[in-house]
């Protein structure tokens, strides 16, 4: 009889241990999903921060502002962060755009986002003379 009661105590201890381990695994799984969600939000914030460097130039801009945009593109591509295609009628590389734009001219800038959510293309077209007009 004494052996049977010891066996029941040991079996109960094993069941309680299994229950505690199961609860620990459930807590870890729920913590992983919270951490994963926070990681996704941080990734989204990083994407928005990256894109903000370029989207601020979207619309009608003066040539001097276009040159600043090309400096930003140069810093991103030189750092190997991301490749950004330059298109339009003023050149297809940052250096070509910087040499061809004139400070007194108004240009239209269109910023396109790729499937990864990052800016992947900037189109710059000549919009007209800046004499007497102001950019939007």
Secondary structure, DSSP 8 states (H G I E B T S, - for coil): -HHHHHHHHHHHHHHHHHHHHHHHHHHHHHHHHHHHHHHHHHHHHHHHHHHHHHHTT-EEEEHHHHHHHHHHHHHHHHTTS---EEEETT-SSHHHHHHH--TTEEEEEEEEE-TTSSEEEEEEEEEEE-TT----
